[in-house]
Amino acid sequence: MAKCKKTRKRFDDINVIPFIDIMLVLLVMVLTTATFVNQGIIPIELPSAKTASKEDLKKEVTVYVNAKGELFIEKEKVDLKTLEIRLSALSKEQTVVLRSDKESKFQDFVSVMDILKRLNHEQLYIVTKEN
């Protein structure tokens, strides 16, 4: 009978090149598919909605209501009267984007909506985040 002799190879060196290649491919995939959300300058926490969708908005005016109830048009802090004056100067076809913090009072949201209704603005988007 012939005896089978098994030999074992010892791995003193591990080849890490394939591991590095895989990690670089994964890194490239993550970086190319990652989305960076631009919430704007004023820090607000958007409320959630199941039917939220991103729209391609062009030449819009953004109105912010933060958690303290402060109003901003673009980056400028305003009161209700100034907001109405600024919005009345806009064309009715101008898109208005409303970003209201979920912690803000509902009355602040209603006040802005009331101004927009009085001015007959129909191009309005209310920004939410998807669940």
Secondary structure, 3 states (H helix, E strand, C coil): CCCCCCCCCCCCCCCCHHHHHHHHHHHHHHHHHCCCCCCCCCCCCCCEECCCCCCCCCCEEEEEECCCCCEEECCEEECHHHHHHHHHCCCCCCEEEEEECCCCCHHHHHHHHHHHHHCCCCCEEECCEEC
